[in-house]
């Protein structure tokens, strides 16, 4: 009897599976100060199929429970109960010290907006008793950042971070998710037994995506990988990781996208007839004028690059930066 054939090897993943830290309440966990949650539809819906969550609730983790007294930020950086009978700054700082080493292996963090522990932007800060501060119970300013969020972002300055409220903006959402998947690809590379030539190949796949974000960074990173075989390994990783994170932190504008699209089109055009060249140029111009989403020229370029078997272009991460079913490039 002929032995059964072994099962086929699983197809390689087209995209890595990022590890994303997230404020637990955004996943629907009842950990808010009032015992409720703030489930986010995008995070628990389309994105959940493509990432591994690392839930964090600093207030629960320091033992406050739910429900619990509401907290406030003070102008001197402390986090206290609204009636100021308890100061949780020390406990929050100690928790961050314990948590940050684990968070160094994540690819991004979605924080809960307006939270005195997790908010990233424009939080109200109240008088701490400094001379000249208002005493009517109103905020002295709205320039605060949550205590835990501040400690994490200070320790991991190149980590992609956002608040869930800002992710409702399609431009900010696309940029954040693009950064997260780029971060995951680099993490996967550096976690393996890579060689200098692997880093060169990785950079070659990302060149046009980096170009769309920051042309100057693209040139700098080209110089880094050009010395990949001669620099000490630790210096190479540190320099490339820093430049990679800084480049993707720059949100690409329409003009830079158009430039990157033309960099795909230029070598591809030699393989196309006039009709197909015209269709692609028209799609790029429509995008540049705000008349069509980025997904239209991207789809055409990717289709023809794959059809003409131009591996260098077809494998560019710019054409396929994250799972297509997230539908992030369809906005005008």
C-alpha positions as CSV (number, residue, x, y, z in Angstrom):
1,X,0.0,0.0,0.0
2,X,1.3,3.4,-0.9
3,X,1.9,5.4,2.2
4,X,-0.3,8.6,2.4
5,X,1.3,11.8,1.3
6,X,2.3,14.2,4.1
7,X,0.1,17.2,4.4
8,X,1.3,20.2,2.4
9,X,3.3,22.8,4.2
10,X,1.3,25.8,5.2
11,X,1.6,28.8,2.9
12,X,3.9,31.5,4.2
13,X,2.1,34.4,5.8
14,X,1.9,37.4,3.5
15,X,2.1,39.7,6.5
16,X,3.5,39.3,10.0
17,X,1.2,39.2,12.9
18,X,2.0,42.3,15.0
19,X,1.8,42.2,18.8
20,X,-0.2,45.3,19.8
21,X,-0.6,46.5,23.4
22,X,-4.0,48.1,24.0
23,X,-5.9,49.6,26.9
24,X,-8.0,46.7,28.1
25,X,-11.3,48.6,28.1
26,X,-11.0,49.1,24.3
27,X,-11.3,45.3,23.8
28,X,-14.6,45.4,25.8
29,X,-13.2,44.4,29.2
30,X,-15.2,46.0,32.1
31,X,-12.3,47.8,33.7
32,X,-13.3,51.5,33.4
33,X,-13.7,53.6,36.5
34,X,-17.4,53.1,36.4
35,X,-17.2,49.4,35.8
36,X,-18.0,49.7,32.1
37,X,-15.9,49.4,29.0
38,X,-15.1,51.4,25.8
39,X,-15.1,48.6,23.2
40,X,-13.8,49.9,19.9
41,X,-15.3,48.5,16.7
42,X,-12.3,48.8,14.5
43,X,-9.9,47.2,17.1
44,X,-12.3,44.3,18.0
45,X,-13.6,43.9,14.4
46,X,-11.4,44.1,11.3
47,X,-8.0,44.5,13.1
48,X,-8.5,41.7,15.6
49,X,-8.1,39.0,12.8
50,X,-4.6,40.2,12.1
51,X,-2.9,41.1,15.4
52,X,-2.2,39.5,18.8
53,X,-3.4,41.8,21.6
54,X,-1.5,42.5,24.8
55,X,-4.2,44.1,27.0
56,X,-3.1,46.5,29.7
57,X,-5.1,48.4,32.3
58,X,-2.6,50.3,34.6
59,X,-5.3,51.3,37.1
60,X,-6.5,47.7,37.6
61,X,-3.0,46.4,37.7
62,X,-2.1,48.7,40.6
63,X,-5.1,47.3,42.5
64,X,-7.7,50.0,42.2
65,X,-10.5,47.7,41.0
66,X,-13.7,48.6,39.0
67,X,-15.6,50.6,39.8
68,X,-13.2,53.0,41.5
69,X,-12.8,56.7,42.4
70,X,-11.9,58.9,39.4
71,X,-8.4,60.1,39.0
72,X,-6.9,63.4,38.0
73,X,-3.6,64.6,36.7
74,X,-1.9,67.4,38.6
75,X,0.4,70.1,37.1
76,X,3.4,68.6,38.9
77,X,2.9,65.2,37.2
78,X,1.2,63.4,40.0
79,X,-2.0,61.2,39.5
80,X,-4.4,61.4,42.5
81,X,-8.0,60.7,43.3
82,X,-10.4,63.5,42.5
83,X,-10.8,64.3,46.2
84,X,-7.0,64.1,46.6
85,X,-7.1,61.6,49.4
86,X,-4.9,59.1,47.6
87,X,-1.8,59.6,45.4
88,X,-1.1,56.7,43.0
89,X,2.0,58.2,41.3
90,X,4.5,55.9,42.9
91,X,2.5,52.8,42.2
92,X,1.9,53.8,38.6
93,X,5.7,54.5,38.1
94,X,6.6,51.2,39.6
95,X,4.1,49.3,37.4
96,X,5.6,51.0,34.3
97,X,9.1,49.9,35.4
98,X,7.9,46.3,35.6
99,X,5.9,46.4,32.4
100,X,8.2,48.3,30.0
101,X,10.7,45.5,29.5
102,X,7.9,43.2,28.3
103,X,6.5,46.0,26.1
104,X,9.8,46.3,24.3
105,X,8.7,43.3,22.2
106,X,5.5,44.8,20.9
107,X,4.9,46.6,17.6
108,X,2.5,49.3,18.7
109,X,0.2,50.5,21.4
110,X,-3.4,51.8,21.3
111,X,-4.1,54.0,24.4
112,X,-7.4,55.0,25.8
113,X,-8.0,58.7,25.1
114,X,-8.9,61.1,28.0
115,X,-7.6,58.7,30.6
116,X,-5.3,60.2,33.3
117,X,-3.2,57.1,33.2
118,X,-3.3,56.2,29.4
119,X,-4.3,59.3,27.4
120,X,-1.7,60.6,25.0
121,X,-2.8,64.2,24.2
122,X,-4.5,67.3,25.6
123,X,-5.5,65.9,29.0
124,X,-6.6,68.5,31.6
125,X,-4.1,69.1,34.4
126,X,-5.3,70.5,37.8
127,X,-3.5,72.7,40.3
128,X,-0.9,71.0,42.4
129,X,-0.6,73.9,44.9
130,X,2.1,75.8,43.1
131,X,2.1,79.6,43.7
132,X,-0.1,81.5,41.2
133,X,-2.2,78.4,40.1
134,X,-5.9,78.8,39.9
135,X,-7.9,77.5,42.9
136,X,-11.4,77.4,41.4
137,X,-11.2,73.7,40.6
138,X,-10.9,74.2,36.9
139,X,-7.9,72.8,34.9
140,X,-4.8,75.0,34.8
141,X,-4.1,73.7,31.2
142,X,-4.9,70.9,28.8
143,X,-1.4,69.8,27.9
144,X,-1.3,66.7,30.0
145,X,-0.3,63.1,29.0
146,X,-1.4,60.1,31.1
147,X,1.2,59.1,33.7
148,X,1.6,55.5,32.4
149,X,1.5,56.5,28.7
150,X,4.2,59.1,29.3
151,X,6.5,56.6,31.0
152,X,6.0,54.1,28.1
153,X,6.5,56.6,25.3
154,X,9.6,58.1,27.0
155,X,11.1,54.7,27.3
156,X,10.2,53.5,23.8
157,X,10.3,56.7,21.7
158,X,10.1,54.9,18.3
159,X,7.2,52.7,19.2
160,X,4.1,53.4,17.1
161,X,1.4,54.7,19.5
162,X,-2.1,56.2,19.0
163,X,-5.3,56.9,20.9
164,X,-8.4,55.1,19.8
165,X,-10.2,58.4,19.2
166,X,-7.7,59.5,16.6
167,X,-7.9,56.2,14.8
168,X,-11.4,57.3,13.6
169,X,-9.6,59.6,11.3
170,X,-8.9,57.5,8.1
171,X,-5.5,59.2,7.4
172,X,-4.3,58.7,11.0
173,X,-5.6,55.1,11.0
174,X,-3.8,54.2,7.8
175,X,-0.5,55.8,9.0
176,X,-0.6,54.0,12.4
177,X,-1.4,50.6,10.9
178,X,1.3,51.0,8.3
179,X,3.8,51.8,11.0
180,X,2.7,48.8,13.1
181,X,3.1,46.3,10.3
182,X,6.5,47.8,9.2
183,X,7.7,47.5,12.8
184,X,6.5,43.9,13.0
185,X,8.4,43.0,9.8
186,X,11.7,44.5,11.2
187,X,11.1,42.8,14.5
188,X,10.7,39.4,12.8
189,X,13.9,39.9,10.7
190,X,16.0,40.9,13.7
191,X,14.7,38.1,15.9
192,X,16.0,35.5,13.5
193,X,19.5,34.4,12.4
194,X,19.9,37.2,9.9
195,X,23.0,38.1,8.0
196,X,24.0,41.5,6.6
197,X,22.7,40.6,3.2
198,X,19.3,39.8,4.7
199,X,19.1,43.4,6.0
200,X,20.1,44.7,2.6
201,X,17.3,42.6,1.0
202,X,14.8,43.8,3.7
203,X,15.7,47.4,3.0
204,X,15.4,46.9,-0.8
205,X,11.8,45.7,-0.3
206,X,11.0,48.8,1.8
207,X,12.8,51.4,-0.3
208,X,9.7,52.8,-2.0
209,X,7.6,52.7,1.1
210,X,10.3,54.7,3.0
211,X,10.6,57.1,0.1
212,X,6.9,57.9,0.4
213,X,7.4,58.8,4.1
214,X,10.8,60.6,4.1
215,X,13.2,60.8,1.1
216,X,16.0,62.1,3.3
217,X,15.7,59.1,5.7
218,X,15.7,56.8,2.7
219,X,19.1,58.2,1.7
220,X,20.4,57.9,5.2
221,X,19.3,54.3,5.5
222,X,20.8,53.5,2.2
223,X,24.2,54.6,3.6
224,X,23.6,52.4,6.7
225,X,22.9,49.2,4.8
226,X,25.8,49.9,2.4
227,X,28.1,49.4,5.3
228,X,26.1,46.4,6.7
229,X,29.0,44.0,6.2
230,X,31.6,46.1,7.9
231,X,29.9,47.7,10.9
232,X,29.6,46.0,14.3
233,X,26.4,44.1,14.4
234,X,25.0,45.9,17.4
235,X,25.8,49.3,15.9
236,X,24.2,48.3,12.7
237,X,20.9,47.2,14.4
238,X,20.8,50.3,16.6
239,X,21.3,52.7,13.7
240,X,19.0,51.0,11.3
241,X,16.2,50.5,13.8
242,X,16.4,54.2,14.8
243,X,16.3,55.4,11.3
244,X,13.6,53.0,10.2
245,X,11.3,54.0,13.1
246,X,11.9,57.7,12.5
247,X,11.2,57.4,8.8
248,X,7.8,55.7,9.3
249,X,6.9,58.2,12.0
250,X,6.6,60.8,9.2
251,X,3.1,60.8,7.8
252,X,3.4,60.8,4.0
253,X,1.7,63.6,2.0
254,X,-0.1,63.2,-1.3
255,X,2.9,64.6,-3.2
256,X,5.3,62.1,-1.7
257,X,2.9,59.3,-2.5
258,X,2.7,60.5,-6.1
259,X,6.5,60.5,-6.3
260,X,6.6,56.9,-4.9
261,X,4.0,55.8,-7.4
262,X,6.0,57.2,-10.3
263,X,9.1,55.4,-9.0
264,X,7.1,52.2,-9.4
265,X,5.7,53.2,-12.8
266,X,9.0,54.3,-14.4
267,X,10.6,50.8,-14.7
268,X,7.3,49.1,-15.2
269,X,6.3,51.3,-18.2
270,X,9.0,49.8,-20.4
271,X,7.0,46.5,-20.3
272,X,3.5,48.0,-21.0
273,X,1.7,49.1,-24.2
274,X,0.5,52.7,-24.5
275,X,-3.0,52.0,-23.4
276,X,-1.9,50.5,-20.1
277,X,0.7,53.2,-19.5
278,X,-2.0,55.8,-20.1
279,X,-4.4,54.1,-17.6
280,X,-1.7,54.1,-14.9
281,X,-0.7,57.7,-15.5
282,X,-4.3,58.8,-15.4
283,X,-4.9,57.0,-12.1
284,X,-1.8,58.6,-10.5
285,X,-2.9,62.0,-11.7
286,X,-6.4,61.4,-10.3
287,X,-5.0,60.5,-7.0
288,X,-2.7,63.5,-7.0
289,X,-5.6,65.8,-7.6
290,X,-7.7,64.3,-4.8
291,X,-10.2,62.7,-7.2
292,X,-9.4,59.0,-6.5
293,X,-8.1,57.1,-3.5
294,X,-4.6,55.8,-3.3
295,X,-5.9,52.3,-3.6
296,X,-6.7,52.9,-7.4
297,X,-3.1,53.5,-8.7
298,X,-1.7,51.0,-6.2
299,X,-4.0,48.2,-7.5
300,X,-3.1,49.0,-11.1
301,X,0.7,49.1,-10.4
302,X,0.6,45.9,-8.4
303,X,-1.5,44.1,-11.0
304,X,0.9,44.9,-13.8
305,X,4.1,44.4,-11.8
306,X,2.9,40.9,-11.0
307,X,1.6,40.2,-14.5
308,X,5.0,41.2,-16.0
309,X,6.8,39.1,-13.4
310,X,8.9,42.1,-12.2
311,X,9.8,40.7,-8.8
312,X,11.6,43.8,-7.5
313,X,8.5,45.9,-8.0
314,X,5.9,43.2,-7.1
315,X,7.7,42.5,-3.8
316,X,7.8,46.2,-2.7
317,X,6.1,46.6,0.6
318,X,4.7,49.9,-0.6
319,X,2.3,48.0,-2.8
320,X,1.2,45.7,0.0
321,X,2.0,47.2,3.4
322,X,-0.7,45.4,5.4
323,X,-3.7,43.0,4.9
324,X,-5.9,44.3,2.1
325,X,-9.1,43.6,3.9
326,X,-8.4,46.4,6.3
327,X,-9.4,48.8,3.5
328,X,-7.2,51.6,4.7
329,X,-6.3,53.2,1.3
330,X,-9.8,53.8,0.1
331,X,-10.3,57.3,1.5
332,X,-9.8,60.5,-0.6
